[in-house]
């Protein structure tokens, strides 16, 4: 069985967190422009909570890893359901929902990320 490399795990985790945060910011921006421009405050709170979770995760918290995996997994499945039911398979949001699922699976299965979290002092 292969043991993970903590440095690779940390760099992968930080990269995934940055990409996920950019997707969140884009999704909120698109939501504000196209759908509900009056609901700006809850979207900003969501963005701040996402940033806090990703920061906590990048520090190496196992609780944050599980919380992020569950939230990203649920968000990815729910998003794919919405895209499928709307028949909008060629959607810019489809890539975000697929990324959420991939990120959730990587959080739970990557030996490198596990090694980083195991070695983390946080």
N, C-alpha and C positions, 0 to 999 in steps of 0.2 A: 504494500500500500504506500502510495506517495504521500509524503508530508508536504505541507504547503510552505511557501516562502512568504514571510510576513511583510517584507518590503513590497513585493509584487501585489500582495493583498491590499496593502494600504493605498498604493497608487491606483489600483483598479477601483477600490471603493471610493476614493476621492473623485476619480473621473466619472464614475457612475452617478455620484451625488451631484456633480456639476451639470451633467447632461440632464438629469431628472429635474433639477431646479430650473434650468433653462426651458424645459418643456412646460413646467408649471407656470412660469412667468408668461410664456407665449400663450398658453391656454387661457389664462386669466385676461390677458390683453385682448385676445380674440373674442372671448366671452363678453367683455365690456363693449367692444366696438360693435359686435353683430347682434347681441341678444338683449342684455339687461344693463344698460349704462348706469342705472340708478343704484345698483347693488354693488357699489365699489368697496365699501368698508368690509363686508364679509370676505370678499376676495383678497383684500390686502391682509386680513387676519390669517386667511388660509395660506398665503404666501409666506408670511412670517413664521407660522407653525411648521410649514414644510422646511424652511431654512433652519429652524431650530432642530428639527428631527434629523436633517442631513448633517448638521454640525455635530450633534450628539453621536450619530452613527460614525462619522469620520474620526471621532475621538476613540472609537473602539468599544463601544458599549454593546454587550450581547443583548440586553433588553431592547435597545434601539434597533438592533438587527432584526429581531423577531417582530417588533412593532412595525417597522418599515416593510418587512416582507409581507405581513398580513395586509397592511393598508394598500401597498402597491399591487398585491395580488387581487384584492377585492376591487380596487379601482380599475385594474386592467380587464378583469372579467366583466365588470359592469359596463365599462366603456365599449368593449367589443360587442356586448349584447345590444347596446344602444345603436352602435354603428350598423350592426346586422339588421336590427328591426327597422331602421330608417332606410336601409338599402343603399347606404352611402359608403361603399367599400373603397372608393377612390377619394378618401378624405385625408386631410392633413392630420386629423386627430387619430386616425388609425395607427400611424407610426408611434404616437405617444402611448397608446394603450398596449401595443405590442412591446414597446420598450419597458413599460411598467411590469409586464409579465416576465420578461427576460431578466430584469433587474431583481425581481422577487425570487426567481429561481436561482440566479447567481448568488444572492445573499444566503440562500439555504444550502447550496451545494458546493460552493467554491472552497477548496482546501486552503487556498492562499488567504482568502478573507477570514476563514476560521482561524488560521495561524496568526494573523494580525490581531484579531480580537482576543485570542488566547494570551498573546504576549503583551497586550495593552495593559497599562496600569490604571486606566480610567475605569 
